[in-house]
Structure formats: structure tokens, C-alpha cells
Amino acid sequence: MEKQNILNFMGNTKELILIYDNMQPISPKDTIDIILTPYFYTLKKETLPVKYSYQAKSIASSLFDGILDNLDEYRYFVNKNRDNEWIFIAYNPNKIKEFLEEKGISLKFVSKVYFIDQCIDRLSKPILLGEKDALVNLNQTAVIVPQFSLNKDEKSMKIDKSFTLKRGISLGETTSFISTTQSMVISLIFTIFATIFMIEGFRYSSQNIELENKIETILDRYPSFASSYTRESIASKYKRIDKQEREKRNIVKKLSQMVSKGVIIDQLLVDNHKFSAKFISTNQLIIKKLKRVAKEEKFKVKNSSNRHTLELEGKL
């Protein structure tokens, strides 16, 4: 296996392999990603008035009509380049699968499949393909040329981590998207979580039994609590008290919201059945505004001989 065609990512055990026509057979033992050279696809660039990839993909087949035979055998990958051109790639998955099998690459080990034109910006120097051909960037398009056409002093490059891609295709026959090592790590993590859940479940179960024992002890000490009627009466009583307290807090909140600059709350009384409040302001406009708010809240406005005061009352 040629080392320039393989990349071991940090944090990712998958190898990245460049696939070309005259490559040597290889036999991967774990999941790999592959990058296809133009041997395996046809590319077109178009400027179209569409915004989304699915819109462009819907017309992809029509762009290759008359260029490719047996269009039904082709699939399409669509992407947008930095010049806002739509990149259309037509590929025959069956031919790709046949080639990979011929080169000893079992489809069950192939995870993601990419096209070299997806990372054309990173192809800054020729990549040698075997002994005769080279992969070059010609006007932002990947092209295969004979090596003798290269300048003698021109340096070549190898695939490295800069060729890492996010989007790709699947040939639909992978058994797993993660490597064996990753599978073992994930299995170990799930085993640890399962053990933690079992321990926590046992702990909560023990606490539940302890709580039940405490309840039984209390019921033995206070037999009247064992009666469901007694417990329901107590619960009903405290529920009623809680409702009253919530109503009190709600009334106090509404009255406090009526206090602003130029307003003084001179008196406030709230009990379990009713409330009353007295506001003072020297500004008649503020008094009128307070009356309007009080009516919206359905508070009763008491008549007052003092035009600088506003007295409110109501029931809970």
C-alpha cells in the first residue's frame, strides 16, 4: 500500500486512500475512507439560479444527457464552490464497486467516499499516480495527465490532513461507519454506563425500602395517620392554605406593580378573605391611571373625598 495514499487521522483510526486506475491491490483490515480521482466520475460546472442543493440535484441528470450513456446507472453528487458555481458530479456506483473489489478492497470496509474535486483548493502540486500518471489542478478542476508532461523541477505532493472532508457519499454496503477499535471503545463506554445505572438503581431501591420502613414506623407511632381519610383531610387542609397564600402573593404583586414614581402606598392590609390598599399621589394624571389599572384588575375603587388618594379593596 503506497503511504502517500493513506492518512491516519488523529482521533480517527480510519485510513484515507486515494483511488486511481493503475493503483496496486491493497487489503484493508479495518474501516477506511476513500477519495476518487476523475477516472471514476464526470464533472460539470454550472451557474444556476437555485439556492439549495436538493434543487440543483433535481436537474443534475438533464445536464449529462447526451454526454453519458445509460443515465439510469448513474448517481449524482452536488456541491457549491467558492465562485458560487454548482459542481455536478456523475458517478456509476456499480463500476466503482467492481473496481474496488478487483483491487482487494472489500466493500464492507469502505465507509465514506469523496471526490478529489471537492478539495481542489488543496491540490496545489501534482500527486503522482503510480509510475505514469499524475493528478493536477488545472483551472480549479482535477485532471489526470502523463507524468512526462510535468516540469522536471516541479515538486509533487502527498495527501495529508488538509484533504479531510465533511461531505461524501456512501456505496451502501458498509457494515459499519466506525472502525473496530472505535466499536470496542464505544462498547466499553456503554458497559460502564450500564454498570453505573445498575449501581444507582440498587442505591435508589435501597433508599426506597428505607423510606417505606420509616413510614411504617411513623404509622405505628401515630395510628391515626394510617387512615386514608385522615391523610386526605390533612392534604386537603394544606392544599387550601397553599392556595390562599398564592392568592395573597398574587394580590401583593399586582398592587406593588401599581407603585411608581410620584406614588406612595400609604396602607396595605391582606388577610385570608380580603384586601385593601390606599395610594397617595399629588398628580391627578397618576391617580386616573391607577383607577384605570384597578378597573382592569377588577379591584373595587372606594369613593374618597380626598382627590389625592385612591382606596382599593377586594376579596380573595
N, C-alpha and C positions, 0 to 999 in steps of 0.2 A: 504494500500500500504506500503510495507516494505521500510523504509527510507534508508537502506543500498543499495537499488537498484536504488535510484533516485539521480540525481545530477542536481542542479540548477546552471548553469554556470553564472559567472559574465559577463554581457553584452550579454547574450544569455538566453532567457527565456525557452528554450527547456529543458525538463527533460530527463535524460539518464536512461533507465530502463534495467535491466538485465533480460532476458527471460529464464526461465528454466521449466522443466516438471511439477513439483508439486507446482508451484507458485500460490498464491492466486489471484482470479479475481480482476481486477482494472478497473476503468472507467475514463480515462484521459479526461479532458475538453479542452485541448489545444494541439498543435502540440508537439510531442515527438520524441526522437531518441531512438533506442533500440540496445542492444548488445545481440547476440545469443550465447548460450552455445552449446557444442558439441552434445546435444540432436537433434539439427536441421541441422547438416551438417556432411559430411565425409571429412577427411583431408588426403592429401598425400604430402610428401616432395620429391623433385627430383632435382638432379643436372643435368642441361641440357645445351648444347652449344648454347643457344639462348640469345639474348641481350635485346629484348623488350617484354613487357607484352603481346602485341597482338600476338606475335609469340608463346609464351607459351600457351596462351589461345586457340589457334587454335588446339592444340593437347590434350587439357585437357580431353575431353570425352574419348579418347582412353586409358587414364591412369586408368579410372574407369570401363572399360569394363570387365565384369566378376565379379566385386565387387558389383555393383549396378544393380538393375532390372529397366526396363523401363527408359533407359537413356534419352529418349526424354523429360521426365518430369523434368529433372534436368538442372540447370544453374550453371555457374562456375565463381568463383572469384579467381584471380591470383595475387600473391604478392611475393616479394623477401625479405628473412630475412637477418639478419646481417652476416650469414655464407655463403651468396651468393647461398643459396638454393631457389629453386622455391617452393612456397607454393600453392598447388592447393586445393580449397575448393569446393565441390559439394553440392548443396542445392536444395531442392524442394520448389519453391515459393508457390505452392498451399497448401502444408501441413503447411507451416509457416503461411499463411493467415488464414487457418482454425483454427489453434491453437490460434492465436491472437483473432479471433472473439469469440472463446469459453471462453477466459479469459476476455471478455468485452472490448477489445482494438479495436476500430473501425479503419479500415484501412485508413480512411480519415485523421486521426490524426497522422499517422506514417510517419515521414519524412525520415530520413536516418537509414539504417540498417547496423550494424557492426558485426564482428565475434570476439569472445574473443581471438582467436589465433592471431589476428592482433596485439594485445597489450600484448603478452605473457610475454615480459620482465618486465612488470609492475605487473604481478601476482606473487608477492614474498611470499605471505602467502595464506593459504586456504580461500576461500569465502564460507560461509555456505549457502546452498540452501535449505531453509525450515528447517525441523527437522531431516531429514535422510541423505541427501547427502551433498557433499562438492565439490567445484571446486578447483583443484590443478594444479600446474605446474610440470609436470613430463617430464624431459629431453626436455625442451623447447616446450612442447605440452600440451594443456589444456586437462585435464582428469577429469571425474566425478567419485568420489569414495564414499563409505559409510562413514559417519562421525565417526563410531566406529573404523575405520582403522587409524584415526589420533592420533597422540600422545596427551595424556591428557594435557600436558603442552604447547602444540602448540597453539599460538595465531592466530586468524583469522583476516582478513582484510575486508574492505568495498570498494566499488567502489568510487573513488574520481576523482578530476580533472585531475590526471595523466593518466586516461584512455581516455582522449579526443583524437579523431581520425580525420584524414583528409579524407581518402578514405572510401567509403562504397558502398552499393547497394541501389536500390530503388525497392519497391514492385510494383511500377507502378500505385498505386491507391490513392496517396495522392492528396488532393485538394490544398495544399499549402506547400511550403518549409519554410515558415516563420510563426511565431505564430500570434495570433490575435492581441496581443499588438504591435508586430513589424509592422503588417499591418496598424494599426492605426497611428503609428509614421510615417511610410513612406507616408501614405495618407496625413498626416498633412504637411510633408515636401513638397510634390508636390503641395499642396494647397498654401503654402507660395510662392513657385516659380512661380506658375501661377499668383498670385496676383502681384508679383514683375514685371513679364513680362507685365501684363496689365498696371501697372503704368508707366513703361518705354515706352511702346508703345504709351500711351497717351501723354507722355512728348515729344517723338520724333515727334509725329504727330503735336503737338502744335508748336514745333520748325520749322517743315517743312512749316506750314502755315505762320509763322512769316517770314521765308526766302523768300517765294513766295511774300509776301507783300512788302518786301524790294526790290526785283527785279522789281516789278511793279512800285514802287516809282522811282527807277533809270531810268527805261524805259520812264516814264512820263517826267523826268527831261532831259533825253538825248534821244530824239525820234529816232535819227539815229541808236541807238543800237537795236531798235526794229526790224530792217530789218535783216532777216536771212542772207542775202548776206553780210551785214556789219560784223555781228558776225563771219561768216565763213572766211571772209578776215582777220580779226584780229587774229582768231585762226590759220589760215594758216601762217601768218607772224611770230607769236611767235613759232610755231612749227618748222619753218625753222631756226629761231635764236637758238632754243634749240638744233637742230641737229648740227649746226655749232659749238656751244660751246662744245658739246660732242666730236666732231671730234678734236677740239683743245686740249681738256684734254687728249684724247687718244694718240695724237702725242707727247705731252709733257711727258706723262707717258712712252712711248716707248723710247724716247730719254734719259730720266733720267735713265732708266734701263741699258743704254749703258755706263754710267759713273761708273767707278770702281777705284780701287787703281792704281795710275800711269796715270790717265786720267783726263784732265781738259776740261770742256766745256767753250770755250772762247767767243762764240757768239751764241745767240738763238733769232730768230725772227719768230713770228707766227701771221698771220692775218686771215681774213675771206677766203682767197683764196689759200694761200701758206705758206710754212715754210722753214727756212734754219737754219743750225746749223754748228758750227765749233768746232772740237775736237782737242786737242793737247796732244801728248804723246812722250816721248823720246824713248820709247820701240817699236821697229818695229813689234815685235810679237803682241803687243796690237793693233797697227794700222791695221795689217792684220786681226785680229779677228773682229775689228769694221767694216771693209769693208765687211766681210762675213755676219755679223749680218744685216748690212744695206741692202745688196742684198736680204737677206731672208725677210726683211720687205718691200722690193720693193721701197727703197729710192734711189734717184739718187745721185751717187757719182761724185762730180766735180773734174776735174783734178787740181792738185796743184803742184807747183814747190818745195814746202817745204815738204820733206818726213816725217816730224814730225807732220804734220797736216792732218786732214781729214775733208773735207767740204761736207755736205749733203744738199739736197733740195728736195722739193716735193710739190704736190698740195693737197689741202683738197677736 
